């Protein structure tokens, strides 16, 4: 499985994905940090990469239909939590991937749970 980390994730999170054997790129690596959400979604679809983000806009299945993607993983971080909390959520998500397929799905990752939304039949312009 291939992943693209949005701009709110840094090297430490990238290293976690790599240490688990995943192919991972970041928007910073590709020089596309700050691009529009729509452009980022299209880029991930074209590259067959699951988008990993903390941007709640990507949880809108009418704007970003998971069935047209290789998956969207939205991480929910409580205020005042640090990088170690995010790293814990990433490990939780990667462990869950052994039991779930996240392609064409929206996964919302929170402390202690992962909500999985199945494919949505919407057309993405």
N, C-alpha and C positions, 0 to 999 in steps of 0.2 A: 504494500500500500504506500502511496506517495502523499506527502503533505506539503502545504504552504502555510507558513506562519505569518499572520498579519503583523502590523508594525508594533502592536503592544506586547510582543514576545521578543525576548533577546537571546543571546548566545547560550545562556544556561538552559533554557527550555529547548532550544535546538539540540543541544548536546544530549538531553534526555532522550529525545526521539532517535538520534543517531546511535546512542548506546544500546537501544532496543532493536537496532537493525533496520530502521525505517529510512526511506529516501525522503529527505526534508530540505526545503528551500525556504528562504524568508523573502519578504517583500524588499527588505534592505539589500539582501544579496543581489537581487535583480534590478535594483534601482527604481522600483515602482512604489516606494513608500509615498503615501499621500494621494495615490490615484483614487478615482471615484469607486464607490462600492460596486457599482455596476461593472466597471472595467475590471476590478479585481475578481469578481465572480466569473466573468467571461474568461479571464486569463486562467483561473483555476480549472474551469471546465475544459478549455482547450488543452491544458497540460495533464488532464486526468488526475488532478491533485485535490485532496480533501482540504478545504479551507479551515484553518484553526484560528479562532478570533475571540475577542472579548466584546466585539461590537454587536450589540443587541439588534441592530437593524437587520442583520443576516438571519435572525430568527423569524422574520416575516416571510412565510412560505409563498405568499402571493407575489412578492417581489423577487424572491430568490428560491425558485422551486427546487427542492432537493433532488427530485427525480431527473433533473437535467444536469446533475453534478456528480462528482465522485464523493460527495458528502460535505456536510458543513458541521463543524464542531464549535459550539458557542460556550465559552467558559464564563461562569458567573462568579465574580469576586466580590465579597463583601467589602464595604469601605474599611479603610485602615488595616487591611490585611496586606502582607508583604509578599515578596517573591517566593518565599518558602511555601506559602499557602498555594500559590499558583503551581509550583512544582509538584505539590501533593496532588492537586487536581489532575495534572497531566499524567502522573503515574497511575492514578485511579482510572483515567480514561484508557490509557494504553493497556492496562491489565484487563479491562472490560472488553477490549477488542478481540480477545481470545474467544469470547462467547457471543459477540454480536458482529454483524457486518454493518459498517457505517456508510458504505457507498449508497448513493441515492437516498440518504436519510439525513435528517437534521437531528443532531444530538445536543442536548443542553446539559452541560456538566456542572453540577453543584456539589458541595460537600456532602458525601455520603450517598449520592444518587446521580443517575444519568437518565434523563428522559429522552426517549427515542421516538421521533415522529417519522412515520412512513412517508413514502412518495406522495407528492401532491400533483394532481392532474391540471396544472395551469401552464399556459404558454408563456414563455419568456421572450419578450421582443428583442 
